Amino acid sequence: MTAISAHSASSPTAVDPAALHTPVIAWFDSNARDLPWRRPEAGAWGVMVSEFMLQQTPVNRVLPVYEQWLSRWPRPADLAAEAPGEAVRAWGRLGYPRRALRLHGAAQAITERHGGDVPREHAQLLSLPGIGEYTAAAVASFAYGQRHAVLDTNVRRVFARAVAGVQYPPNATTAAERKLARSLLPEDAPTAARWAASSMELGALICTAKNEGCVRCPIADRCAWRLAGKPAYEGPARRGQTYAGTDRQVRGKLLAVLREAVAPVPQVVLDAVWDEPVQRTRALDGLVADGLVEPMENGVYRLPQSRAQGLSGGSSAREDPPDRP
C-alpha cells in the first residue's frame, strides 16, 4: 500500500465501521480512565464545564480546577449569579482565560433561557455563547447519549491513521473529515455516544501524537497507516505552541496579579510585571479588549464585574479549536 497524501488524510476509504466499533468500545470498557466528568453524578453541567476546560489543556491540569469549580458552582445558576471576574479568578492558570468568560456567559444564557438546565437539543446548545460545533456535539453525546460526530484532535488522529492511512490529520478540521466521522457513526444513538468517547480515549492514551502504542491498540491489525508501513507525515509543518516571551505570557502574568488581588490594582503594580513597556501595554490593552480586565478611574484595573460583553449568544463568541490531550 502506498502512502496517502496529507491532503486526502480524511477522505473516506472502504472500511466496515462495525469492525472498528466493536474492538474499540470493548477496549474502552476495560481501559477508560475514571474521570469525574464521566461519572453519572457529573450531569450535563459537569460535562459542559469539562469540555470548556479541556480545550487545549491536559487532563492533569484540569482535574483540580474542575473539582474546585463544581464544588463552588454545582449548577449554571450558581455561576451566573457571580461576577464574570470570579470565573476568571477561579480559572487560575489553565490558560486561554476567555474560556472562563464564555463559560460564564453560557451559564447566564442557560439560567435565563432554559430554567437553569443545560439544554438537550444540539441546536439549543449551539446557540449558547462560547459553544461551537465540537462542544455542542460533545455535550449532546456525552451528557445525553445522542448520536453526533465528536471530532477533537485525538479522534481526528485515530481516523486519519486507522482509515485514511496517514500519520496526522490536517491542521484544521475539514469537511472531508466531518463526512468521514459521520460515515463511521453507529446507527444506534447510545452506541454512537459510546463510540465517540471510546475513539477519543484511544487517541488520548494509545494512538498519541508521538510514541504511539500500536502493540496495545485494539485495531492495530486493521489500521491503514500501520499496514502501509507507517509512512512519515508529508503535509505542512505541524503547528508548535510557543509561550516564553510572547504576548500570551505577558497577559498571563498580568492576569495573575489581578486574580490574586483583593482590590483594584494600580497601573504601577502592573508595570512591574514586565520590563518591555510596548509589549506590556499591548498585552494589557488586549485583556481589556477581550473583557478579561476592566479599567477604572485613576489608572487602576480589576477583573470584570459587569455582565460579559459580546457573549450573549451564538455566533458572537465561538469556542477555541478543540485540542484535548
TIDRENKE-437889 format. One record per residue (C-alpha): x, y, z. Coordinates in steps of 0.001 Angstrom, whole numbers, plus 524288, in hexadecimal, padded with zeros to 5 digits. Layout:
# residues N
ATOM   east  north     up
ATOM      X      Y      Z
...
//
This chain:
# residues 325
ATOM   east  north     up
ATOM  80000  80000  80000
ATOM  8056C  80D59  7FC78
ATOM  8051F  81926  80537
ATOM  7F939  821D2  8041E
ATOM  7FBF1  83058  80301
ATOM  7F89E  8393A  80E4A
ATOM  7EE90  84020  805E6
ATOM  7E683  833A6  80554
ATOM  7E8A0  8306C  8138D
ATOM  7DA36  830A5  8169B
ATOM  7D4C1  82B0C  809FD
ATOM  7CC14  81F4E  80CE1
ATOM  7D17A  81227  808BA
ATOM  7CB22  804E4  8083E
ATOM  7C976  800ED  81655
ATOM  7BF86  7F96B  81E3C
ATOM  7BBFB  80290  82970
ATOM  7B78D  7F740  831F2
ATOM  7C527  7F15F  830E3
ATOM  7CA18  7FD7C  837EE
ATOM  7BEC3  7FF9A  84152
ATOM  7BEF7  7F26E  84826
ATOM  7CD6E  7F185  84BE0
ATOM  7CEE7  7FFEE  84F30
ATOM  7C2E8  8004F  857E4
ATOM  7C6EE  7F388  85E6D
ATOM  7D47A  7F93C  860ED
ATOM  7CE4C  8058B  8669F
ATOM  7C5A5  7FD97  86FB1
ATOM  7D1DB  7F78D  875A4
ATOM  7DB67  802DB  874F6
ATOM  7D406  80FBA  87625
ATOM  7D950  8192F  88032
ATOM  7D0BA  81BEF  88BE7
ATOM  7CEB2  82A6E  889A5
ATOM  7C4EE  8324B  891AA
ATOM  7BD9A  8379A  885E5
ATOM  7BAE8  829A2  88175
ATOM  7B3F2  82610  88DF3
ATOM  7A50D  8267B  88E25
ATOM  7A4CE  830A9  898E8
ATOM  7AC21  83A56  89035
ATOM  79FE5  83CFE  88856
ATOM  79F63  84561  87C2E
ATOM  7A4F7  85145  88321
ATOM  7B0D6  8498F  88797
ATOM  7B2E1  844AB  879C5
ATOM  7B1D1  8526F  87451
ATOM  7BB78  857F2  87E30
ATOM  7C528  84D33  87AE9
ATOM  7C3F4  84FC1  86C61
ATOM  7C70B  85E2A  86E12
ATOM  7D294  85B36  876D8
ATOM  7D847  85040  86E9E
ATOM  7D9AE  85867  8625A
ATOM  7E85E  8593E  86030
ATOM  7EB12  85539  86E48
ATOM  7EFD6  84809  8739C
ATOM  7E716  84015  87C7A
ATOM  7F090  84077  887FF
ATOM  7F01C  84F55  8882D
ATOM  7E158  84FAD  886E8
ATOM  7DDF5  8461B  891CC
ATOM  7E087  84EA9  89DD2
ATOM  7DA59  85AC3  897CA
ATOM  7CE8F  852E9  89351
ATOM  7CC45  84D71  8A0E9
ATOM  7CD44  85AE8  8A729
ATOM  7C46B  860E6  89CC9
ATOM  7B98A  856E4  89E88
ATOM  7BA8E  857C9  8AD41
ATOM  7B8A7  86679  8AC9D
ATOM  7AF0A  866D5  8A140
ATOM  7A7C5  859CF  8A08F
ATOM  79D4B  85F94  897A6
ATOM  79D88  8697A  88C87
ATOM  7955E  872F1  8948D
ATOM  79FA6  87302  89F49
ATOM  7A9FC  877B6  895C2
ATOM  7A0C1  88121  88EEA
ATOM  79DED  887E7  89BDD
ATOM  7AC3B  88BBC  89D76
ATOM  7B3EB  89650  89681
ATOM  7BB2C  89172  88A78
ATOM  7C7E7  89568  890E5
ATOM  7C5F1  88AA9  89AE1
ATOM  7C5CE  880BA  88FD4
ATOM  7D292  88664  88AC4
ATOM  7D849  885D7  89888
ATOM  7D432  877B0  89A89
ATOM  7D998  873F1  88D38
ATOM  7E715  8757D  89300
ATOM  7F236  8719B  88A08
ATOM  7EABE  868EC  880AA
ATOM  7EDEB  87244  875AA
ATOM  7E558  87818  86AFB
ATOM  7DD49  87F23  87569
ATOM  7D301  88402  86BFA
ATOM  7CD7F  87666  86DA0
ATOM  7C9DF  87A5C  87B7B
ATOM  7C227  88603  87676
ATOM  7BB97  87D97  86C3A
ATOM  7B7D5  8736B  87643
ATOM  7B26C  87E2F  87EEA
ATOM  7AAAE  88378  8735B
ATOM  7A58C  875D8  87067
ATOM  7A14B  87455  87E93
ATOM  799EA  88133  87DC2
ATOM  7931A  87D10  87137
ATOM  78F9E  86FB1  876D2
ATOM  789E4  8763B  882DF
ATOM  7822C  8804D  87B37
ATOM  77D93  87822  86FAF
ATOM  77D00  86A21  874A7
ATOM  77913  86B04  882E1
ATOM  786C2  867E3  8878B
ATOM  787AF  85AAD  880AF
ATOM  791A5  85818  875FC
ATOM  7893B  8562B  869C0
ATOM  78884  848E2  8634F
ATOM  786A7  84D26  8553F
ATOM  792BF  84EDE  84CEF
ATOM  78D77  85B66  846C7
ATOM  78AB7  86142  85426
ATOM  7984C  85DC7  858D1
ATOM  79E1F  863D8  84CA6
ATOM  796E5  8708F  84F61
ATOM  79D93  87256  85C8A
ATOM  7A90A  87BD7  85D71
ATOM  7B638  87552  85C8A
ATOM  7B086  868E2  856B6
ATOM  7B527  864A7  84958
ATOM  7B259  85872  84172
ATOM  7BBDA  84FF0  84902
ATOM  7B717  85375  856B6
ATOM  7A8BE  85296  852E6
ATOM  7AAF3  844FB  84D61
ATOM  7B327  840D4  85915
ATOM  7A91A  84526  8633C
ATOM  79DC0  83F3E  85BA5
ATOM  7A53C  8328D  85A42
ATOM  7ABFE  8310E  86769
ATOM  7A153  836EF  86FF3
ATOM  7952B  83279  868B5
ATOM  79980  8267D  86109
ATOM  7960B  82C26  853D2
ATOM  79B66  828C5  84666
ATOM  7A51E  83317  841EE
ATOM  7B296  8333D  83BCE
ATOM  7BBB3  83839  84670
ATOM  7C863  83C72  8400F
ATOM  7D356  840BB  848E9
ATOM  7E1C9  83F8C  8458F
ATOM  7E2C7  831F7  84B76
ATOM  7D763  82C9D  84396
ATOM  7DC2B  8330E  83729
ATOM  7E98A  82CB0  838E5
ATOM  7E377  81F33  83AFC
ATOM  7DB32  82086  82EC2
ATOM  7E68E  825D9  826C4
ATOM  7EEF3  81A25  82A35
ATOM  7E521  80F16  82B23
ATOM  7DD11  812AC  81F35
ATOM  7E474  81C3E  8167F
ATOM  7F1E3  8167F  818C3
ATOM  7F945  822EE  81C3A
ATOM  800AF  8268C  82870
ATOM  7F9B3  83343  82BB2
ATOM  7ED15  83A06  827DA
ATOM  7ED68  847A5  821B4
ATOM  7F024  85319  82ABE
ATOM  7E1EB  85782  829F2
ATOM  7D5E4  84ED9  82986
ATOM  7D11D  84D05  81B99
ATOM  7C3EB  84A05  81597
ATOM  7C96E  83CE8  81138
ATOM  7CCC8  8396C  81F3F
ATOM  7BF0C  83CBC  823B0
ATOM  7B978  8345C  818B7
ATOM  7C234  8290A  81CAE
ATOM  7BE84  82A73  82B07
ATOM  7B010  82A25  827A0
ATOM  7B20B  81E1D  81F23
ATOM  7B855  816FA  82A92
ATOM  7AD7B  819F3  83455
ATOM  7A5D2  80E39  83969
ATOM  7976B  80F43  83637
ATOM  79336  80D07  84443
ATOM  79443  819AA  84C2A
ATOM  79974  813E8  858FA
ATOM  7A386  80C03  85172
ATOM  7A745  81815  849A5
ATOM  7A976  81FA0  85648
ATOM  7B1CB  81478  85B78
ATOM  7B969  8143E  84EB3
ATOM  7BC14  822D1  84FE5
ATOM  7C1B0  82139  85D89
ATOM  7C91B  814E2  859D8
ATOM  7CFC8  81A48  84DC1
ATOM  7D385  82690  8554D
ATOM  7D985  81E9A  8604D
ATOM  7E0D4  81626  85689
ATOM  7E718  82251  850C9
ATOM  7EA52  827B1  85E39
ATOM  7F08B  81B58  863C5
ATOM  7F51D  812AD  8588B
ATOM  7F4E7  81956  84B4B
ATOM  7FC40  82526  8504D
ATOM  80329  82F76  8484F
ATOM  81072  829C6  84C01
ATOM  8149A  81C4A  8507E
ATOM  807DB  815F8  84C78
ATOM  80518  80915  85359
ATOM  80195  80081  847CD
ATOM  8049D  7F40A  84F48
ATOM  7F980  7F76D  85896
ATOM  7F004  7FC97  84E71
ATOM  7E37A  7F4AA  84CC1
ATOM  7E2DD  7F7BE  83E26
ATOM  7F14E  7F6CC  83AB7
ATOM  7EE9D  7EB42  831B0
ATOM  7E5B7  7F3AB  82936
ATOM  7EC34  8010C  82A5E
ATOM  7EEDE  8062C  81CB0
ATOM  7FA9C  80E3F  82104
ATOM  8011E  802D2  82802
ATOM  7FE57  7F984  81CC5
ATOM  8047B  8035C  8137B
ATOM  8110F  80300  81B4B
ATOM  80E6E  80F83  822EF
ATOM  8121A  8192A  81831
ATOM  81785  825EC  81D88
ATOM  80F12  831F6  81D97
ATOM  80FEE  8397D  810C7
ATOM  80725  84515  81366
ATOM  809D1  85312  817BC
ATOM  811EC  85555  823E8
ATOM  80AF9  851DD  83078
ATOM  807B9  85DB0  8389B
ATOM  80FDC  85F3F  844CA
ATOM  80B68  86606  85133
ATOM  81514  87077  85545
ATOM  81332  877D2  861F1
ATOM  81F8F  87DDF  8679B
ATOM  820D2  88C26  86412
ATOM  813AF  88CDD  85D20
ATOM  80869  89622  85F95
ATOM  80139  88A59  864FC
ATOM  80B74  888EE  86FA4
ATOM  80A6F  89760  872FB
ATOM  7FB9F  89684  8737B
ATOM  7FCBA  88AEF  87CAA
ATOM  805C0  8925C  885D4
ATOM  7FCCA  89E33  88609
ATOM  7F0DA  895DE  88898
ATOM  7F7E1  88E99  8937A
ATOM  7F9CC  89B6C  89AD6
ATOM  7EB81  89F2D  8990C
ATOM  7E691  891AE  89D12
ATOM  7EE1C  8920D  8A9BA
ATOM  7EA42  89FEE  8AD33
ATOM  7DF04  8A2A2  8B67E
ATOM  7DDBB  8B0B2  8B1B3
ATOM  7DF9C  8B7CC  8A4BB
ATOM  7EDCE  8B80A  8A06B
ATOM  7F508  8C4C0  89D49
ATOM  7FBE5  8C621  89038
ATOM  80914  8C71A  896F8
ATOM  80784  8B95C  89C86
ATOM  80467  8B3E1  88F20
ATOM  80FF2  8BB46  88951
ATOM  818F7  8B353  89211
ATOM  8144B  8A6A0  88BE8
ATOM  81B9C  8A829  87F08
ATOM  82727  8B0D9  87BA0
ATOM  82416  8B37D  86D5C
ATOM  819DE  8BE6F  86D6F
ATOM  814C3  8BD23  85F8E
ATOM  811EF  8AEA1  860C5
ATOM  80C83  8B06C  86E81
ATOM  80337  8BB12  869F4
ATOM  7FF00  8B2F8  85E40
ATOM  7FC43  8A745  866F1
ATOM  7F479  8AF53  870B9
ATOM  7ECB6  8B5DE  865EB
ATOM  7E9B5  8A870  86071
ATOM  7E4A6  8A3C3  86D90
ATOM  7DBDA  8AFA0  86E6B
ATOM  7D6FD  8AD9E  86077
ATOM  7D406  89F52  86364
ATOM  7CC03  8A303  86F5E
ATOM  7D559  89C38  878B3
ATOM  7D965  8A8C4  87F8C
ATOM  7D1B9  8B519  882B5
ATOM  7D896  8C24F  8833E
ATOM  7D3DE  8CB97  88DCB
ATOM  7D639  8D9C4  890DB
ATOM  7E377  8DE5A  895C6
ATOM  7EAF7  8D40F  88E43
ATOM  7E6F0  8C7EC  895AE
ATOM  7E224  8BAEC  8904E
ATOM  7D9E9  8AF94  89525
ATOM  7D411  8A2E4  8905D
ATOM  7C6F5  8A511  88979
ATOM  7BB47  8A75C  89238
ATOM  7B10C  8AA74  887FD
ATOM  7A9EE  8A0E9  87F3B
ATOM  7B2C6  89B17  874CE
ATOM  7B231  8A312  86864
ATOM  7B089  89CDB  85B15
ATOM  7AD2B  88FB3  860F9
ATOM  79E7A  8903D  860AB
ATOM  79CFA  88538  8571C
ATOM  7A077  87D14  84B6D
ATOM  7AA03  881A1  84141
ATOM  7AEA5  88D8F  848EF
ATOM  7B821  88558  850CB
ATOM  7BC1A  87817  84BB1
ATOM  7C507  86E9A  85277
ATOM  7D37A  86C7F  850B9
ATOM  7D6FD  86133  847AA
ATOM  7D632  854D7  84FED
ATOM  7E2E9  84E2E  85362
ATOM  7E165  844A0  85E91
ATOM  7EE38  83E4A  862AA
//
